């Protein structure tokens, strides 16, 4: 069991309340170590989040785009014969 903040919109697995991005949620892991099953619970079902929960999500910097021409994948050139239909 651990409290965290939602990274994507989701639903509570108990009351089906919508949990928006950044809202606190309780993440339960049920099952074995090889096949854990995550369960999500909202603050309405399990009470308020702990006060030491970070108030905002940490934003990572976006990775720079990969230069596809350097990898030899672009530009793609399609050549057709003048009489070819298609």
HELIX and SHEET records of a PDB file:
HELIX    1   1 UNK A   43  UNK A   46  1                                   4    
SHEET    1   A 3 UNK A   2  UNK A   5  0                                        
SHEET    2   A 3 UNK A  24  UNK A  31 -1                                        
SHEET    3   A 3 UNK A  36  UNK A  41 -1                                        
SHEET    1   B 2 UNK A  10  UNK A  11  0                                        
SHEET    2   B 2 UNK A  18  UNK A  19 -1                                        
END                                                                             
